């Protein structure tokens, strides 16, 4: 298992961090190139996990936008999954004159929802895959018992480890409406217990009933805990989710591309300048997508975000407040 060439937190100022690609935000790609000396490809893996919001422990049906589908290679050995996931990404991003490096990404459902012994075996197997320099683990704030956190701290000393929490919104009324089945306080408690690890927080823009100010408040609250990374994307609806059926019965407003770009740039202005931006748009499946259709135009969205920053003459962190998180919101 290869160790990173440089193991530091993102502490350079914004313009120093991004002068190589002229981005006005701390992009994941640029950050990883600085740490590892080249392109790092993130390969999705399916550990066969369930979710406590599906199996009845916390709820049933899952979050209302969730299609409850695993990866197409779910159930295969991790090594075979890695090859199947790696090859199309290598074709897209790889170059003949270099050897690529990879992050093993436990992406599907709740990837700490198992006894620590099973987690250790899976994570160790992933870390041993060829040219893997780190692992990323997507999970929920209510699935991080102490023995799991201890395991994560141990692994963090040996590899580049990121823990991803799907918060989506800080507003409890929205969380109830989307059937998230855990509270914002539980998220804050989990973030505190994960202190010192690289935490990535997910937010979704355009959830039903949320105003622009509510989306900005989610960004402010997340900014206050100074996460290592943040992922932002729009709400998109695919075949198989409860929210898609609700939308068909009674359509509700969804963000236009222009609205999404505007609110996303405003959120980036509120985030700390050294928070790594892991994602700025969604990656729905075109063959299952119901709405919004503009979300398939990934590079158009990213280019529009760049243009909006230039139009405003602003950059990530220019409105960061640096205040403490408000517990019990």
Helices and strands as residue ranges (DSSP letters): H 14-18, H 28-36, E 40-45, H 78-93, E 101-106, H 116-127, E 132-139, H 146-156, E 160-168, H 172-177, H 184-193, E 198-205, H 212-224, E 229-234, E 237-238, H 242-249, H 257-270, E 276-279, E 289-291, G 293-296, H 298-312
